[in-house]
Amino acid sequence: MTHSTAPVLVIGAGQAGLSVAHHLVQRGMVPGSDFVIVDRGPGPGGAWQHRWDSLRLGDAHRIADLPDMAAAGVSFADAPTDPPASAVVSDYYGRYERHLDLHVRRPVAVTSVARAADGGFDVTTADAAATFRPRVVVAAVGTWGSPRLPEIPGRDSFRGAQITTPEYRRAEDFAGMRVAVVGGGASALGFLRELDGVASRVTWFTRRPVVFHERDEMLRTELGRASVRLQDDAARAGKPLPSIVSTTGMPMTPPIARMRRAGLLTRVPMFTRLTADGAVLQDGGFEPLDAIIWALGFDADLGPFAPVGLSARDGVRVADGHAVDVPGLFLAGYGPQASTIGADRGGRRTARDVATYLRDGVWPPTPGARRTAAN
Ligand SMILES: Cc1cc2nc3c(=O)[nH]c(=O)nc-3n(C[C@H](O)[C@H](O)[C@H](O)COP(=O)(O)OP(=O)(O)OC[C@H]3O[C@@H](n4cnc5c(N)ncnc54)[C@H](O)[C@@H]3O)c2cc1C
């Protein structure tokens, strides 16, 4: 068993955790003694290491560089588009970790984060592999472990296969099947494209019509800003986070335009219930099905934080990357920070606020405040 006395524990080594770690190092903090970073995955790459083999970087998937990534000798600007994205991102993030000497501890799965008597945290891990008693926890846990499932009557009675986005491996697993793809985001569209010609029939269900807009950098920026604002408003109010695609719509990339021309984007309004053999449609019709792929987005993976009162489903009050109601707890990559660009800006601020809180013990961390403030 490992016991760490480092005052800061970063949980998660995806883009959000690595960005915070970079900025902690920039502030002179030493990995291993001033902060420890753990991850439950087997290797580097965050959620990307788990993505299906056919997913490639390129037109539909652009990843911004982590801060000062060039110093590690890599950049996504000229990343190869032939190998699977999972391999490229794992390789690049691994080099970044080594460049920063982070010594990420893995696989270490945090199972519970509770308040300790001294005002810090008691952190327990699966198999009691390690224990941590940090003053500060940075939750950079992402969403991959928490795919959404709908409340739909009859879901348990359906006898076919049901998977969520993280469980998808390859189209061939659905060869010859009648498949429903449910959801209106990038993952759902990718599944529709891959299953075409492999499954015997593919039906696309969404709750609302999906808005496709022509590719335009200004519009993209504007919609991106609007989405970040909505995410930030919800996070500050402690409300569940809104779906990003419902704000931004989908850009009409060349692959999506090809899908539209090929007639693959004919949406059917969400079915009303499931039976053992298929879906009952809104117009009373019936769609026989062998499999359903739920691609309905994700919630923040906050299960281990229930002891300190956090629930992604109910909403968490998060302002400027910190949990308003839980002194010492930061959430990196949550809400408005959930993009590679947001992760960089957020990481810098979180590192500064972590240092301020360690120095002053005042919550929320306020640069310039001192311990005399009531806390
Ligand atoms: C299909 C899909 C495609 C996407 N495409 C793009 C894209 O093209 N470009 C883009 O910018 N964004 C894309 N995104 C969003 C992108 O995935 C996220 O921006 C990014 O992965 C989030 O980074 P993160 O660090 O917040 O979380 P993650 O990458 O999920 O990292 C979180 C890490 O925390 C670890 N962890 C979680 N819980 C625990 C625990 N309890 N104990 C220990 N470790 C834990 C996990 O193992 C993981 O390594 C995509 C998302 C999906 C689902």
The ligand as a MOL file (V3000), in Angstrom:
LIG
                    3D

  0  0  0     0  0            999 V3000
M  V30 BEGIN CTAB
M  V30 COUNTS 53 58 0 0 0
M  V30 BEGIN ATOM
M  V30 1 C -16.5260 10.3100 -28.5800 0
M  V30 2 C -15.9310 11.5960 -28.1080 0
M  V30 3 C -15.1740 12.3470 -28.9910 0
M  V30 4 C -14.6070 13.5470 -28.5670 0
M  V30 5 N -13.8790 14.2480 -29.4710 0
M  V30 6 C -13.2570 15.3750 -29.0790 0
M  V30 7 C -12.4300 16.0970 -29.9770 0
M  V30 8 O -12.2930 15.7370 -31.1340 0
M  V30 9 N -11.7810 17.1930 -29.5340 0
M  V30 10 C -11.9190 17.6150 -28.2500 0
M  V30 11 O -11.3070 18.6200 -27.9030 0
M  V30 12 N -12.7000 16.9590 -27.3750 0
M  V30 13 C -13.3760 15.8590 -27.7500 0
M  V30 14 N -14.1750 15.2070 -26.8810 0
M  V30 15 C -14.2870 15.6980 -25.5520 0
M  V30 16 C -13.0380 15.1700 -24.8720 0
M  V30 17 O -13.1580 13.7980 -24.6360 0
M  V30 18 C -12.8810 15.7690 -23.6450 0
M  V30 19 O -12.6920 17.1460 -23.9000 0
M  V30 20 C -11.6570 15.2200 -22.8890 0
M  V30 21 O -11.4380 13.8240 -23.0130 0
M  V30 22 C -11.9490 15.5090 -21.4860 0
M  V30 23 O -10.7430 15.5290 -20.7860 0
M  V30 24 P -10.7650 15.3700 -19.2430 0
M  V30 25 O -9.3660 15.4470 -18.7810 0
M  V30 26 O -11.7590 16.2750 -18.6250 0
M  V30 27 O -11.3670 13.9040 -19.0440 0
M  V30 28 P -10.7860 12.4860 -19.4790 0
M  V30 29 O -10.0300 12.5240 -20.7350 0
M  V30 30 O -11.9600 11.5680 -19.3750 0
M  V30 31 O -9.7760 12.1400 -18.3000 0
M  V30 32 C -10.2220 11.8330 -17.0100 0
M  V30 33 C -9.2650 10.8480 -16.4060 0
M  V30 34 O -9.6500 10.6530 -15.0600 0
M  V30 35 C -9.5160 9.2820 -14.7390 0
M  V30 36 N -10.4680 8.9970 -13.6730 0
M  V30 37 C -11.8140 9.1810 -13.6910 0
M  V30 38 N -12.3540 8.8250 -12.5100 0
M  V30 39 C -11.3320 8.3960 -11.7370 0
M  V30 40 C -11.2580 7.8750 -10.4250 0
M  V30 41 N -12.3570 7.7270 -9.6640 0
M  V30 42 N -10.0470 7.4910 -9.9410 0
M  V30 43 C -8.9240 7.6320 -10.6940 0
M  V30 44 N -8.9400 8.1150 -11.9580 0
M  V30 45 C -10.1270 8.4960 -12.4800 0
M  V30 46 C -9.8290 8.5420 -16.0230 0
M  V30 47 O -9.1910 7.2790 -16.0390 0
M  V30 48 C -9.2800 9.4850 -17.0820 0
M  V30 49 O -7.9800 9.1300 -17.4840 0
M  V30 50 C -14.7700 14.0050 -27.2480 0
M  V30 51 C -15.5440 13.2620 -26.3590 0
M  V30 52 C -16.1270 12.0710 -26.7870 0
M  V30 53 C -16.9630 11.2930 -25.8200 0
M  V30 END ATOM
M  V30 BEGIN BOND
M  V30 1 1 1 2
M  V30 2 1 2 3
M  V30 3 2 2 52
M  V30 4 2 3 4
M  V30 5 1 4 5
M  V30 6 1 4 50
M  V30 7 2 5 6
M  V30 8 1 6 7
M  V30 9 1 6 13
M  V30 10 2 7 8
M  V30 11 1 7 9
M  V30 12 1 9 10
M  V30 13 2 10 11
M  V30 14 1 10 12
M  V30 15 2 12 13
M  V30 16 1 13 14
M  V30 17 1 14 15
M  V30 18 1 14 50
M  V30 19 1 15 16
M  V30 20 1 16 17
M  V30 21 1 16 18
M  V30 22 1 18 19
M  V30 23 1 18 20
M  V30 24 1 20 21
M  V30 25 1 20 22
M  V30 26 1 22 23
M  V30 27 1 23 24
M  V30 28 2 24 25
M  V30 29 1 24 26
M  V30 30 1 24 27
M  V30 31 1 27 28
M  V30 32 2 28 29
M  V30 33 1 28 30
M  V30 34 1 28 31
M  V30 35 1 31 32
M  V30 36 1 32 33
M  V30 37 1 33 34
M  V30 38 1 33 48
M  V30 39 1 34 35
M  V30 40 1 35 36
M  V30 41 1 35 46
M  V30 42 1 36 37
M  V30 43 1 36 45
M  V30 44 2 37 38
M  V30 45 1 38 39
M  V30 46 1 39 40
M  V30 47 2 39 45
M  V30 48 1 40 41
M  V30 49 2 40 42
M  V30 50 1 42 43
M  V30 51 2 43 44
M  V30 52 1 44 45
M  V30 53 1 46 47
M  V30 54 1 46 48
M  V30 55 1 48 49
M  V30 56 2 50 51
M  V30 57 1 51 52
M  V30 58 1 52 53
M  V30 END BOND
M  V30 END CTAB
M  END
